Amino acid sequence: MKKKLYAFIITLSIFSKLFCTESAVPETTEGTVSETVTDTGATSENADVTKKEFPVNFYLTFEPSLILNTDSGENSAVSPVVYPVSFGAMFFGNKPVTFQPRLSFFANYYLWYDGEAYPAEIENRTATVFHFLLDLPAVYRFTLKDRHSFEFGLGPAFDFTVTVLSHGVTGSDSGYTGSADSDTGEIRWSFWKNGRFIYITTQTAYLFNFSKKLSFGPEFRFYLPCGHLFSGDGFNHSIFSLGAKIQF
């Protein structure tokens, strides 16, 4: 009888240990899951912090631009006014100094005369030049009472151009160098030689902040033509822009 009682006690002890061990497993799993959730939450918080530290806003500008032609007269057009299509982005908007790259696109007619490319009226055109003007300014920005923002910027700009014969003009038409085709080649090269595609841009703007994500106001830009200036062409091809900026 005692042997049977001992056997029953030993068997009961073994089953108790097994049961306790199996019950402990879910607790460990729950702890692991809880830790995983906590880690995931921390990662999400880090991502949010990163977004706040490096915000990006976008903007559009609507700014008629005057291209200065210092040699305007009987042989070329007066300083033309163009209407660029422009868009850009603002990085580090929560910092005093932001980075605001911008790309503008516009086109204009040109002719070749006496070793230089000049703006031309439509009836005297030889080539059409497509301009892709890239600004890379650093912009100091400060805000008053959360509603009024002021910007002052300075940086390099690059005028990348594509030059083609104008519509309605054929390469065999007469030109200053002999043909319209050869004139177009001279015009094309004139925008790249001596670093004429390099500018320094300055800008200033006032923006009224309708909300944290929408601002609107006037902006002025001036482009100093470094290549023309250093090659002895003075301020010819300077660009003055005045219009509106909308940031979102």
C-alpha positions in Angstrom: 0.0 0.0 0.0 2.8 2.4 0.9 4.5 1.6 -2.4 1.4 2.5 -4.3 1.0 5.7 -2.3 4.7 6.7 -3.0 4.2 6.0 -6.7 1.1 8.2 -6.8 2.9 11.0 -5.1 5.9 10.8 -7.5 3.5 10.8 -10.6 1.6 13.7 -9.3 4.8 15.7 -8.7 6.0 15.0 -12.3 2.7 16.2 -13.8 2.8 19.3 -11.7 6.3 20.3 -12.9 5.3 19.7 -16.5 2.2 21.8 -16.1 4.1 24.7 -14.5 6.7 24.7 -17.2 4.1 24.9 -20.0 2.2 27.7 -18.3 5.4 29.8 -18.1 5.9 29.7 -21.8 3.1 32.1 -22.8 4.3 34.6 -20.1 7.7 34.7 -21.7 6.1 35.1 -25.2 3.9 37.9 -24.0 6.9 39.6 -22.5 8.7 39.3 -25.8 5.7 40.6 -27.7 5.5 43.5 -25.3 9.1 44.4 -25.8 8.7 44.2 -29.6 5.8 46.5 -29.5 7.8 48.9 -27.3 10.8 48.8 -29.7 8.5 49.4 -32.7 6.9 52.4 -30.9 10.3 53.8 -30.2 11.3 53.4 -33.9 8.1 55.3 -35.0 8.9 58.1 -32.6 12.4 58.4 -34.0 11.0 58.6 -37.5 8.6 61.4 -36.4 11.5 63.3 -34.8 13.5 62.9 -38.0 10.7 64.4 -40.1 10.4 67.3 -37.7 14.1 68.0 -37.8 14.3 68.0 -41.6 10.9 69.3 -43.0 10.5 69.8 -46.7 8.0 72.4 -48.2 7.3 73.1 -51.8 6.6 76.3 -53.6 5.6 77.9 -56.9 6.5 81.3 -58.2 4.8 83.4 -60.8 7.3 86.1 -61.8 7.6 87.9 -65.1 11.3 88.4 -65.8 13.2 91.1 -67.7 16.4 90.1 -69.5 18.6 93.1 -69.8 19.9 93.9 -73.3 22.4 96.7 -73.0 23.0 96.8 -76.8 19.3 97.1 -77.8 18.8 99.3 -80.9 18.2 98.9 -84.6 19.9 95.5 -84.8 18.2 93.8 -81.8 15.1 93.9 -79.7 14.7 95.9 -76.5 15.1 94.0 -73.2 12.6 91.2 -73.5 10.1 90.2 -70.8 9.6 86.5 -70.4 7.2 84.5 -68.3 8.9 81.5 -66.6 7.3 78.4 -65.2 9.0 77.9 -61.8 8.8 75.5 -59.0 11.1 74.7 -56.0 11.5 73.2 -52.6 12.4 74.5 -49.1 14.6 72.3 -46.9 15.2 72.9 -43.2 12.2 75.2 -42.9 12.4 75.1 -39.1 15.9 76.6 -39.1 16.9 80.2 -39.5 18.8 79.4 -42.7 17.0 77.3 -45.3 18.0 75.8 -48.6 15.6 76.6 -51.4 16.5 75.2 -54.9 14.3 76.3 -57.7 14.0 75.4 -61.5 12.5 77.9 -64.0 11.8 77.3 -67.6 11.3 80.0 -70.3 12.1 80.6 -74.0 13.1 83.5 -76.1 14.0 84.4 -79.7 17.6 85.4 -80.7 19.6 86.5 -83.7 23.4 86.7 -84.3 25.0 90.0 -85.1 28.6 91.3 -85.0 29.9 88.4 -82.9 27.1 88.4 -80.3 23.7 86.8 -79.7 20.9 89.3 -79.1 17.2 89.1 -78.3 15.1 89.4 -81.4 11.6 90.3 -82.4 9.6 87.4 -83.9 10.0 88.8 -87.5 13.8 88.9 -87.1 14.3 85.7 -85.2 16.9 83.1 -86.2 17.0 80.7 -83.2 14.7 79.8 -80.2 16.6 79.4 -77.0 15.0 77.3 -74.2 16.3 78.3 -70.8 16.4 76.0 -67.7 17.5 78.3 -64.9 18.5 76.4 -61.7 18.8 78.4 -58.5 20.7 77.0 -55.4 20.4 79.8 -52.8 20.7 79.7 -49.0 17.9 81.8 -47.6 17.7 83.5 -44.2 14.1 83.4 -43.0 12.5 84.8 -39.9 8.8 85.0 -38.8 7.0 87.6 -36.8 3.9 86.7 -34.7 3.6 83.4 -36.7 1.9 85.3 -39.5 4.6 87.3 -41.3 7.7 85.7 -42.8 10.6 87.5 -44.4 13.3 85.9 -46.6 16.7 87.1 -47.9 18.7 84.7 -50.1 22.0 84.5 -51.9 23.6 81.7 -54.0 24.7 80.4 -57.4 22.4 79.9 -60.3 23.0 78.1 -63.7 21.3 78.9 -67.0 21.3 75.7 -69.0 20.2 76.3 -72.5 19.0 74.4 -75.6 19.1 76.3 -78.9 17.3 75.3 -82.0 16.2 76.9 -85.3 13.0 78.9 -84.8 9.8 77.6 -86.3 9.4 78.9 -89.8 13.2 79.4 -90.3 15.2 77.0 -92.4 18.9 76.3 -92.1 19.6 77.6 -95.7 18.1 81.0 -95.0 20.5 83.9 -95.1 22.2 84.9 -91.9 25.0 87.2 -90.6 27.6 84.4 -90.8 26.2 83.1 -94.2 23.2 81.0 -93.2 20.6 80.7 -90.4 22.1 77.3 -89.6 25.6 78.7 -88.9 24.1 81.6 -87.0 22.2 79.2 -84.8 25.5 77.4 -84.0 27.1 80.6 -83.0 24.1 81.5 -80.8 24.2 78.1 -79.2 27.9 78.4 -78.2 27.6 82.0 -77.0 25.5 80.9 -74.0 28.1 78.4 -72.8 31.5 80.1 -73.6 33.4 81.9 -70.9 31.1 80.6 -68.2 28.2 82.7 -69.4 25.8 80.2 -67.9 26.9 81.0 -64.4 25.0 83.6 -62.3 24.8 84.8 -58.7 21.2 85.1 -57.5 19.9 87.3 -54.8 16.3 87.3 -53.6 13.9 88.8 -51.0 10.3 88.0 -50.2 7.5 88.7 -47.8 5.1 85.8 -47.1 1.8 86.0 -45.2 1.3 82.6 -43.4 -2.4 81.6 -43.8 -1.6 78.4 -41.9 1.5 76.3 -41.1 1.2 74.7 -44.6 0.2 77.7 -46.8 2.0 81.0 -47.3 1.7 83.6 -50.1 3.3 86.9 -50.9 5.5 89.0 -53.3 9.1 88.1 -54.2 11.9 89.9 -56.1 15.0 88.2 -57.6 18.1 89.5 -59.3 20.5 87.4 -61.3 24.1 88.8 -61.8 25.6 87.3 -65.0 29.1 86.4 -63.8 30.4 85.0 -67.1 29.3 88.1 -69.0 30.7 90.4 -66.4 34.1 88.8 -66.3 34.3 88.5 -70.1 33.9 92.3 -70.5 30.2 92.2 -71.5 29.1 94.1 -68.3 25.6 93.6 -67.0 24.3 92.4 -70.3 21.9 89.4 -69.8 21.2 90.3 -66.2 17.7 89.1 -65.1 15.2 90.9 -62.9 12.2 89.0 -61.6 9.2 90.4 -59.7 6.1 88.4 -58.9 4.3 86.2 -56.4 5.4 83.1 -54.4 3.1 80.5 -52.9 4.5 78.0 -50.5 2.7 74.8 -49.3 
